[in-house]
């Protein structure tokens, strides 16, 4: 999407968020094809990723995918669309589950989780592994519900219950 004029009505609408969000779940995966490790706190490293996560451990810097976030409010939708009564966050292989703030509104924006400064870089589309995790049609059940990826601009700790809030450019 082209950059909006900051004075446009659409830019004004994009800037309006109903409230702050909250971190409800944290997980990392130390290697490919291993289960997620659920955590109460994780350290985010500038320009890299999360301590203990395979993307951080396997290379220097994870670029646009330093951290992945999933909308908590989408969990029941994904469960319903894939034929499950409920789905545990670890099944969907994202690092954070966040409630109360529309993650799609953080794409191409800076936001803060606790002391960590991030920048939304784009959607976190599902992968073919969702067929194994959710069953036949799992990939399509997650389409539009996969959350976002973000770059870590300023690291620090992320804890369960931390506030998620959009910040102005340069903050």
C-alpha positions in Angstrom: 0.0 0.0 0.0 1.3 3.5 -0.9 2.0 5.8 2.0 -1.0 7.9 2.9 -0.8 11.6 3.3 -0.7 12.3 7.0 -3.4 14.9 6.6 -5.8 12.5 4.8 -9.1 11.3 6.3 -8.0 7.7 5.8 -4.7 8.3 7.6 -6.7 9.8 10.5 -9.0 6.7 10.6 -6.0 4.4 10.5 -4.5 6.2 13.5 -7.5 5.7 15.7 -7.4 2.6 17.9 -10.1 1.8 20.4 -7.8 0.8 23.3 -4.5 -0.7 24.2 -4.0 -4.5 23.9 -2.5 -7.1 26.2 -0.1 -10.0 25.9 -2.0 -13.2 26.7 0.4 -15.9 25.7 4.2 -16.2 24.9 6.0 -19.0 23.1 9.2 -19.8 21.4 10.4 -22.8 19.3 14.1 -23.7 19.8 14.3 -25.8 16.6 12.3 -26.8 13.6 9.7 -29.5 14.1 9.7 -29.3 17.9 6.8 -28.1 20.1 6.6 -24.5 21.2 7.8 -23.7 24.7 5.3 -21.6 26.6 6.8 -18.8 28.7 5.8 -16.1 31.1 8.6 -13.8 30.0 11.0 -13.6 27.0 13.8 -11.3 26.0 13.5 -9.6 22.6 16.8 -8.7 20.9 17.2 -5.7 18.6 17.1 -6.6 15.0 17.2 -10.3 15.8 14.3 -12.1 17.5 13.3 -13.7 20.8 15.8 -15.5 23.1 15.4 -19.2 22.7 13.5 -19.0 19.4 14.8 -20.9 16.4 14.9 -17.8 14.1 17.1 -16.0 16.6 19.3 -19.1 17.2 19.7 -20.1 13.6 21.0 -16.8 12.1 22.0 -13.3 13.0 19.0 -11.1 12.6 15.6 -12.2 11.5 14.7 -9.0 9.7 11.0 -8.5 9.1 10.1 -11.6 11.1 11.7 -11.0 14.4 8.5 -11.8 16.2 5.1 -13.1 15.2 1.9 -12.1 16.8 -1.6 -13.6 16.6 -4.9 -12.0 17.5 -6.5 -13.8 20.5 -10.0 -12.9 19.2 -9.2 -15.0 16.1 -8.6 -18.3 18.0 -12.3 -19.2 18.2 -12.7 -18.3 14.5 -9.8 -20.5 13.5 -11.1 -23.3 15.7 -14.6 -23.1 14.2 -13.3 -22.9 10.6 -11.1 -26.0 11.2 -13.7 -28.0 13.0 -12.3 -27.9 16.5 -14.0 -26.9 19.7 -10.9 -24.9 20.7 -7.2 -24.5 19.7 -4.2 -24.0 22.0 -2.0 -21.0 20.9 1.1 -23.2 20.6 -0.7 -25.1 17.8 -0.5 -22.1 15.6 3.2 -21.5 16.0 3.2 -17.7 16.7 5.3 -16.1 19.4 2.7 -13.9 21.0 -1.1 -14.0 21.4 -2.4 -10.5 21.9 -6.0 -9.4 22.8 -7.8 -6.1 22.8 -6.1 -4.3 19.9 -6.6 -5.1 16.2 -3.1 -6.4 15.1 -3.8 -5.6 11.4 -3.9 -1.9 12.4 -0.2 -2.2 13.6 1.0 -3.2 10.1 3.5 -0.6 8.9 3.4 1.1 12.3 5.5 1.3 15.4 4.2 -0.2 18.6 5.4 -1.0 22.1 4.9 -4.1 24.1 6.1 -3.4 27.6 9.6 -1.9 27.1 10.1 -3.3 23.6 9.7 -1.2 20.5 8.5 -3.0 17.4 7.4 -2.2 13.8 4.7 -4.2 12.1 6.2 -5.5 8.8 3.2 -7.4 7.3 0.9 -10.3 7.6 2.1 -13.6 9.0 0.5 -15.9 6.5 -0.1 -19.5 7.4 2.2 -22.3 6.1 1.4 -25.8 4.8 2.2 -27.1 8.3 -1.3 -25.9 9.4 -2.7 -28.9 7.5 -0.9 -31.2 9.9 -1.7 -29.1 13.0 -5.4 -28.4 12.3 -6.3 -31.2 9.8 -7.5 -30.9 6.2 -8.4 -27.3 5.4 -6.2 -26.0 8.3 -4.3 -23.7 5.9 -7.5 -22.1 4.6 -8.9 -21.9 8.1 -6.0 -19.6 9.1 -6.0 -17.5 6.0 -6.8 -13.9 7.1 -6.3 -15.0 10.7 -2.5 -15.6 10.8 -1.6 -12.4 12.6 1.4 -10.1 11.8 5.1 -10.2 11.8 7.2 -7.4 13.4 10.8 -6.2 13.5 12.3 -5.6 16.9 13.7 -2.0 16.9 14.5 -1.8 20.6 14.8 -4.9 22.7 14.0 -5.8 26.3 11.7 -8.1 28.2 8.1 -9.0 27.1 5.9 -10.4 29.9 2.5 -11.9 30.1 0.0 -9.1 30.7 2.2 -6.4 29.1 0.4 -3.6 27.3 0.4 -3.4 23.5 0.1 0.2 22.3 0.7 2.0 19.0 3.3 4.8 19.2 4.0 7.8 17.0 6.8 7.7 14.5 10.1 8.6 16.2 9.0 7.5 19.7 
